């Protein structure tokens, strides 16, 4: 099963659900309460539509989100929150295909 998650996210962020069709190589759709976004790396603006690519970010916080990096809170904010204000920056690229 293809999923997307990070240690920092505390669980699956994108995952196929039992009622959704599986698509090999794709994590399919966001898990409950997760609002992913693709950002243009040059402008930081959200990329809309299908058949697009960009940097994967998450809008808003979620319950399992990490709160800090032990002993270095400034590192957490510098790496994950400051690059694109208003988003959690994953550091990963992503593609939204024709299925969305």
DSSP file (Angstrom, degrees, kcal/mol; ACC not computed):
  #  RESIDUE AA STRUCTURE BP1 BP2  ACC     N-H-->O    O-->H-N    N-H-->O    O-->H-N    TCO  KAPPA ALPHA  PHI   PSI    X-CA   Y-CA   Z-CA
    1    1 A X              0   0    0      0, 0.0     2,-0.5     0, 0.0    26,-0.1   0.000 360.0 360.0 360.0 129.8    0.0    0.0    0.0
    2    2 A X        +     0   0    0     24,-0.3    14,-0.7    21,-0.1     2,-0.3  -0.747 360.0 158.8 -88.1 127.6    1.4    3.4   -1.0
    3    3 A X  E     -A   15   0A   0     -2,-0.5     2,-0.4    12,-0.2    12,-0.2  -0.899  32.8-134.4-137.9 166.7    1.1    6.1    1.7
    4    4 A X  E     +A   14   0A   0     10,-2.6     9,-3.3    -2,-0.3    10,-1.7  -0.998  41.6 131.0-126.6 131.1    2.8    9.4    2.6
    5    5 A X  E     -A   12   0A   0     -2,-0.4     2,-0.3     7,-0.2     7,-0.2  -0.964  33.2-150.4-162.3 167.1    3.9   10.2    6.1
    6    6 A X  E >>> -A   11   0A   0      5,-0.5     4,-0.9    -2,-0.3     3,-0.7  -0.953  33.6-114.4-137.9 157.3    6.9   11.5    8.0
    7    7 A X  G >45S+     0   0    0     -2,-0.3     3,-0.9     1,-0.2    -1,-0.1   0.911 119.6  56.2 -54.7 -40.8    8.1   10.9   11.5
    8    8 A X  G 345S+     0   0    0      1,-0.2    58,-1.8     2,-0.1    -1,-0.2   0.737 100.7  56.8 -66.5 -24.0    7.3   14.6   12.1
    9    9 A X  G <45S-     0   0    0     -3,-0.7    -1,-0.2    56,-0.2    -2,-0.2   0.689  98.3-136.3 -84.4 -16.7    3.7   14.2   11.0
   10   10 A X  T <<5S-     0   0    0     -4,-0.9     2,-0.3    -3,-0.9    -3,-0.1   0.564  70.2  -0.4  77.8   7.5    2.9   11.5   13.5
   11   11 A X  E   <S-A    6   0A   0     -5,-0.6    -5,-0.5    53,-0.0    -2,-0.1  -0.965 104.1 -29.3 164.8-177.5    1.0    9.3   11.1
   12   12 A X  E     +A    5   0A   0     -2,-0.3    -7,-0.2     1,-0.2     3,-0.1  -0.342  40.1 176.9 -61.6 138.8   -0.3    8.9    7.6
   13   13 A X  E    S+     0   0A   0     -9,-3.3    18,-2.9     1,-0.4     2,-0.4   0.702  76.2  24.8-108.1 -40.1   -1.0   12.1    5.7
   14   14 A X  E    S+AB   4  30A   0    -10,-1.7   -10,-2.6    16,-0.3    -1,-0.4  -0.998  79.0 146.1-127.8 128.5   -2.0   10.7    2.4
   15   15 A X  E     -A    3   0A   0     14,-2.2    14,-0.3    -2,-0.4     2,-0.3  -0.978  49.5-103.9-162.2 144.3   -3.3    7.1    2.1
   16   16 A X        -     0   0    0    -14,-0.7     2,-0.2    -2,-0.3     6,-0.1  -0.550  37.7-146.7 -71.0 136.0   -5.8    5.0    0.2
   17   17 A X    >   -     0   0    0     -2,-0.3     3,-2.3     4,-0.1    -1,-0.0  -0.662  26.4-104.9 -99.8 159.7   -8.9    4.4    2.2
   18   18 A X  T 3  S+     0   0    0      1,-0.3     4,-0.1    -2,-0.2    -1,-0.1   0.785 120.8  50.9 -55.8 -29.4  -11.0    1.2    1.9
   19   19 A X  T 3  S+     0   0    0      2,-0.1     2,-0.3     0, 0.0    -1,-0.3   0.433  99.2  81.4 -90.3   1.3  -13.6    2.9   -0.2
   20   20 A X  S <  S-     0   0    0     -3,-2.3     2,-0.2     9,-0.0    -4,-0.0  -0.812  86.0-108.0-107.2 148.3  -11.2    4.4   -2.7
   21   21 A X        -     0   0    0     -2,-0.3     2,-0.2     1,-0.1    -4,-0.1  -0.471  36.1-117.1 -69.2 141.2   -9.6    2.6   -5.6
   22   22 A X        -     0   0    0     -2,-0.2     2,-0.4    -4,-0.1    -1,-0.1  -0.527  25.2-166.7 -76.9 147.9   -5.9    1.7   -5.3
   23   23 A X    >   -     0   0    0      3,-0.4     3,-2.1    -2,-0.2     5,-0.2  -0.885  24.4-124.1-137.5 103.3   -3.5    3.4   -7.7
   24   24 A X  T 3  S+     0   0    0     -2,-0.4     3,-0.1     1,-0.3    -2,-0.0  -0.172  95.6  16.8 -51.8 132.7    0.0    1.8   -7.7
   25   25 A X  T 3  S+     0   0    0      1,-0.2     2,-0.4     2,-0.0    -1,-0.3   0.471 108.8  98.7  84.5   2.9    2.7    4.4   -7.1
   26   26 A X    <   -     0   0    0     -3,-2.1    -3,-0.4     1,-0.1   -24,-0.3  -0.971  62.3-153.3-126.7 137.3    0.2    6.9   -5.6
   27   27 A X        -     0   0    0     -2,-0.4     2,-0.4     1,-0.3   -23,-0.2   0.432  40.9-157.3 -82.1   1.2   -0.7    7.7   -2.0
   28   28 A X        +     0   0    0     -5,-0.2    -1,-0.3   -14,-0.1     2,-0.2  -0.429  44.6   0.5  62.7-110.7   -4.1    8.8   -3.5
   29   29 A X  S    S-     0   0    0     -2,-0.4   -14,-2.2   -14,-0.3    -9,-0.0  -0.626  79.9 -84.5-115.3 164.7   -6.0   11.2   -1.3
   30   30 A X  B     -B   14   0A   0    -16,-0.2   -16,-0.3    -2,-0.2     3,-0.1  -0.327  42.7-114.9 -67.7 147.3   -5.5   13.0    2.1
   31   31 A X    >   -     0   0    0    -18,-2.9     3,-2.2     1,-0.2    -1,-0.1  -0.303  59.3 -59.4 -70.3 164.6   -6.3   11.3    5.3
   32   32 A X  T 3  S+     0   0    0      1,-0.3    -1,-0.2    -2,-0.0     3,-0.1  -0.186 124.6   6.8 -51.0 128.8   -9.2   12.8    7.4
   33   33 A X  T 3  S+     0   0    0      1,-0.2     2,-0.5    -3,-0.1    -1,-0.3   0.390  97.5 122.7  81.5  -3.4   -8.5   16.4    8.4
   34   34 A X    <   -     0   0    0     -3,-2.2     2,-0.6   -21,-0.1    -1,-0.2  -0.796  41.1-168.7 -96.1 131.7   -5.4   16.8    6.3
   35   35 A X  E     -C   59   0B   0     24,-0.6    24,-3.2    -2,-0.5     2,-0.1  -0.818  10.6-167.6-120.6  90.5   -5.3   19.6    3.7
   36   36 A X  E     -C   58   0B   0     -2,-0.6     2,-0.3    22,-0.2    22,-0.2  -0.360   3.6-170.2 -74.7 157.6   -2.3   19.2    1.4
   37   37 A X  E     -C   57   0B   0     20,-2.8    20,-2.7    -2,-0.1     2,-0.5  -0.990  20.0-136.0-143.1 149.1   -1.1   21.9   -1.0
   38   38 A X  E     -C   56   0B   0      9,-0.5     9,-3.4    -2,-0.3     2,-0.4  -0.931  26.8-160.3-102.9 131.0    1.3   22.1   -3.8
   39   39 A X  E     -CD  55  46B   0     16,-2.4    16,-2.8    -2,-0.5     2,-0.5  -0.891  22.2-118.8-114.7 141.9    3.5   25.2   -3.7
   40   40 A X     >  -     0   0    0      5,-3.0     4,-2.8    -2,-0.4     5,-0.2  -0.659  24.3-142.1 -71.4 124.6    5.4   26.9   -6.4
   41   41 A X  T  4 S+     0   0    0     -2,-0.5    -1,-0.1     1,-0.2    13,-0.0   0.758  96.1  45.8 -65.4 -23.6    9.1   26.8   -5.2
   42   42 A X  T  4 S+     0   0    0      3,-0.1    -1,-0.2     1,-0.1    -2,-0.0   0.871 128.0  21.3 -85.6 -39.5    9.9   30.2   -6.6
   43   43 A X  T  4 S-     0   0    0      2,-0.2    -2,-0.2     0, 0.0     3,-0.1   0.693  88.0-133.0-103.5 -22.4    6.8   32.2   -5.5
   44   44 A X     <  +     0   0    0     -4,-2.8     2,-0.2     1,-0.3    -3,-0.1   0.482  60.2 139.0  77.6   2.1    5.4   30.1   -2.6
   45   45 A X        -     0   0    0     -5,-0.2    -5,-3.0     1,-0.1    -1,-0.3  -0.492  62.4 -99.4 -79.5 149.8    2.0   30.5   -4.1
   46   46 A X  B     -D   39   0B   0     -7,-0.2     2,-0.6    -2,-0.2    -7,-0.3  -0.484  30.3-135.6 -70.5 135.0   -0.3   27.5   -4.1
   47   47 A X        -     0   0    0     -9,-3.4    -9,-0.5    -2,-0.2     2,-0.2  -0.832  26.3-161.5 -93.0 121.5   -0.5   25.6   -7.4
   48   48 A X        +     0   0    0     -2,-0.6     2,-0.0   -11,-0.1   -11,-0.0  -0.533  40.6  32.4-100.8 166.1   -4.1   24.8   -8.4
   49   49 A X  S    S-     0   0    0     -2,-0.2     3,-0.2     3,-0.1     2,-0.2  -0.195  84.0 -63.5  88.3-177.0   -5.6   22.3  -10.8
   50   50 A X  S    S+     0   0    0      1,-0.2    48,-0.2    48,-0.1    47,-0.2  -0.624 105.0  40.9-107.5 167.8   -4.6   18.8  -11.9
   51   51 A X  S    S+     0   0    0     45,-1.4     2,-0.3    46,-0.4    46,-0.2   0.909  91.0 122.0  58.9  45.5   -1.5   17.6  -13.8
   52   52 A X  E     - E   0  96B   0     44,-1.8    44,-3.0    -3,-0.2     2,-0.3  -0.871  45.7-155.6-131.0 163.2    0.7   19.9  -11.8
   53   53 A X  E     + E   0  95B   0     -2,-0.3     2,-0.3    42,-0.2    42,-0.2  -0.924  27.0 125.2-136.4 163.4    3.7   19.6   -9.6
   54   54 A X  E     - E   0  94B   0     40,-2.0    40,-2.6    -2,-0.3     2,-0.4  -0.962  60.9 -41.6 176.0-163.6    5.3   21.5   -6.8
   55   55 A X  E     -CE  39  93B   0    -16,-2.8   -16,-2.4    -2,-0.3     2,-0.4  -0.755  57.7-121.1 -90.3 133.9    6.5   21.3   -3.2
   56   56 A X  E     +C   38   0B   0     36,-3.4    34,-1.8    -2,-0.4    35,-0.5  -0.622  42.1 162.6 -79.5 126.6    4.3   19.4   -0.8
   57   57 A X  E     -CE  37  89B   0    -20,-2.7   -20,-2.8    -2,-0.4     2,-0.5  -0.914  31.1-130.7-136.0 163.5    3.0   21.4    2.1
   58   58 A X  E     -CE  36  88B   0     30,-2.3    30,-2.7    -2,-0.3     2,-0.3  -0.974  17.5-135.6-120.5 129.4    0.2   21.0    4.6
   59   59 A X  E     -CE  35  87B   0    -24,-3.2   -24,-0.6    -2,-0.5    28,-0.2  -0.598  68.0  -7.8 -78.9 141.9   -2.3   23.7    5.4
   60   60 A X  S    S-     0   0    0     26,-0.8    28,-0.2    -2,-0.3   -25,-0.2   0.351  90.5 -71.5  60.1 166.6   -3.1   24.3    9.1
   61   61 A X        -     0   0    0     26,-0.1     2,-0.3   -27,-0.1    -2,-0.0  -0.383  41.1-156.8 -87.0 169.8   -2.1   22.1   12.0
   62   62 A X    >   -     0   0    0     -2,-0.1     3,-1.7   -28,-0.0   -29,-0.1  -0.951  32.5 -99.8-145.0 160.3   -3.4   18.7   12.9
   63   63 A X  T 3  S+     0   0    0     -2,-0.3   -53,-0.0     1,-0.3    -1,-0.0   0.807 117.1  44.5 -57.1 -37.4   -3.5   16.7   16.1
   64   64 A X  T 3  S+     0   0    0    -55,-0.1    -1,-0.3     2,-0.0     3,-0.1   0.378  82.8 128.8 -92.1   7.3   -0.5   14.5   15.7
   65   65 A X    <   -     0   0    0     -3,-1.7   -56,-0.2     1,-0.1   -55,-0.1  -0.308  67.7-105.9 -63.2 139.9    1.8   17.3   14.3
   66   66 A X        -     0   0    0    -58,-1.8    -1,-0.1     1,-0.1     3,-0.1  -0.364  24.6-158.3 -63.8 148.1    5.2   17.6   16.1
   67   67 A X        -     0   0    0      1,-0.3     2,-0.3    -3,-0.1    -1,-0.1   0.697  63.6 -19.8-100.7 -25.0    5.4   20.6   18.4
   68   68 A X        -     0   0    0      8,-0.1     2,-0.5     7,-0.0    -1,-0.3  -0.966  62.4 -99.8-166.4 173.6    9.1   21.1   18.5
   69   69 A X    >   -     0   0    0     -2,-0.3     3,-2.9     3,-0.1     7,-0.2  -0.972  56.4-100.3-107.3 125.2   12.5   19.5   18.0
   70   70 A X  T 3  S-     0   0    0     -2,-0.5    -2,-0.0     1,-0.3     0, 0.0  -0.189 102.3  -3.4 -51.8 122.3   13.9   18.4   21.4
   71   71 A X  T 3  S+     0   0    0      1,-0.0    -1,-0.3     2,-0.0    -3,-0.0   0.470 130.5  64.7  77.1   2.6   16.5   20.9   22.6
   72   72 A X    X>  +     0   0    0     -3,-2.9     4,-1.2     1,-0.1     3,-0.9  -0.359  47.0 160.9-155.6  66.4   16.2   23.0   19.4
   73   73 A X  H 3> S+     0   0    0      1,-0.3     4,-2.0     2,-0.2     5,-0.2   0.858  78.0  61.0 -59.9 -36.0   12.8   24.6   18.9
   74   74 A X  H 3> S+     0   0    0      1,-0.2     4,-2.5     2,-0.2    -1,-0.3   0.831  99.1  57.4 -62.9 -30.1   14.2   27.2   16.5
   75   75 A X  H <> S+     0   0    0     -3,-0.9     4,-2.5     2,-0.2     5,-0.3   0.916 105.3  50.7 -64.2 -42.6   15.3   24.4   14.2
   76   76 A X  H  X>S+     0   0    0     -4,-1.2     4,-2.4     1,-0.2     5,-0.6   0.948 114.4  42.0 -61.2 -49.4   11.7   23.2   14.0
   77   77 A X  I  X>S+     0   0    0     -4,-2.0     5,-2.6     1,-0.2     4,-1.2   0.900 115.1  51.3 -66.7 -39.0   10.3   26.6   13.1
   78   78 A X  I  <5S+     0   0    0     -4,-2.5     5,-0.4    -5,-0.2    -2,-0.2   0.908 119.0  35.0 -63.5 -43.2   13.2   27.3   10.7
   79   79 A X  I  <5S+     0   0    0     -4,-2.5    -2,-0.2    -5,-0.2    -1,-0.2   0.860 132.1  21.5 -81.8 -37.5   12.9   24.1    8.7
   80   80 A X  I  <5S+     0   0    0     -4,-2.4     9,-3.0    -5,-0.3    -3,-0.2   0.732 129.3  27.7-109.5 -26.3    9.2   23.4    8.7
   81   81 A X  I  <<S+     0   0    0     -4,-1.2     6,-0.4    -5,-0.6     5,-0.3   0.761 111.7  53.8-112.0 -31.7    7.2   26.6    9.3
   82   82 A X  S > <S+     0   0    0     -5,-2.6     3,-0.6     1,-0.2    -4,-0.1   0.820  91.2  69.7 -79.9 -31.5    9.3   29.6    8.1
   83   83 A X  T 3  S+     0   0    0     -5,-0.4     2,-0.3     1,-0.3    -1,-0.2   0.887 120.5  14.2 -57.1 -38.5   10.0   28.6    4.5
   84   84 A X  T >  S-     0   0    0      3,-0.3     3,-1.8    -3,-0.2    -1,-0.3  -0.771  90.5-137.4-137.2  87.9    6.4   29.1    3.4
   85   85 A X  T <  S+     0   0    0     -3,-0.6    -3,-0.1    -2,-0.3     3,-0.1  -0.133  88.2  27.1 -52.4 135.9    4.4   31.0    6.1
   86   86 A X  T 3  S+     0   0    0     -5,-0.3   -26,-0.8     1,-0.3     2,-0.3   0.377 112.8  79.3  92.7  -2.8    1.0   29.5    6.8
   87   87 A X  E <  S-E   59   0B   0     -3,-1.8     2,-0.7    -6,-0.4    -3,-0.3  -0.950  78.1-123.7-133.4 152.5    2.0   26.0    5.7
   88   88 A X  E     -E   58   0B   0    -30,-2.7   -30,-2.3    -2,-0.3     2,-0.6  -0.900  35.1-143.4 -89.0 118.5    3.9   23.1    7.2
   89   89 A X  E     -E   57   0B   0     -9,-3.0   -32,-0.2    -2,-0.7    -6,-0.1  -0.766  15.7-169.2 -90.5 121.3    6.7   22.5    4.6
   90   90 A X  E     -     0   0B   0    -34,-1.8    -1,-0.1    -2,-0.6   -33,-0.1   0.738  32.7-128.0 -81.2 -23.6    7.5   18.8    4.1
   91   91 A X  E    S+     0   0B   0    -35,-0.5     2,-0.3     1,-0.3   -34,-0.1   0.511  73.4 111.9  84.6   4.9   10.7   19.3    2.1
   92   92 A X  E     -     0   0B   0    -36,-0.5   -36,-3.4     0, 0.0    -1,-0.3  -0.825  62.6-132.8-114.1 150.1    9.3   16.9   -0.6
   93   93 A X  E     -E   55   0B   0     -2,-0.3     2,-0.3   -38,-0.3   -38,-0.2  -0.614  28.4-176.9 -90.5 159.9    8.1   17.5   -4.1
   94   94 A X  E     -E   54   0B   0    -40,-2.6   -40,-2.0    -2,-0.2     2,-0.4  -0.981  20.0-138.3-154.0 162.5    4.8   16.0   -5.3
   95   95 A X  E     -E   53   0B   0     -2,-0.3     2,-0.7   -42,-0.2   -42,-0.2  -0.983   5.1-154.0-124.8 135.6    2.6   15.7   -8.4
   96   96 A X  E     -E   52   0B   0    -44,-3.0   -44,-1.8    -2,-0.4   -45,-1.4  -0.944  28.1-158.4-105.4 111.1   -1.1   16.0   -8.6
   97   97 A X    >   -     0   0    0     -2,-0.7     3,-1.9   -46,-0.2   -46,-0.4   0.016  37.6 -77.7 -82.0-170.6   -2.1   13.9  -11.6
   98   98 A X  T 3  S+     0   0    0      1,-0.3   -48,-0.1   -48,-0.2    -1,-0.1   0.700 129.5  57.7 -64.5 -19.8   -5.3   14.0  -13.7
   99   99 A X  T 3         0   0    0    -71,-0.0    -1,-0.3     1,-0.0   -49,-0.0   0.533 360.0 360.0 -85.9  -6.5   -7.3   12.2  -11.0
  100  100 A X    <         0   0    0     -3,-1.9    -2,-0.1   -71,-0.0   -51,-0.0   0.442 360.0 360.0  86.6 360.0   -6.5   14.9   -8.5
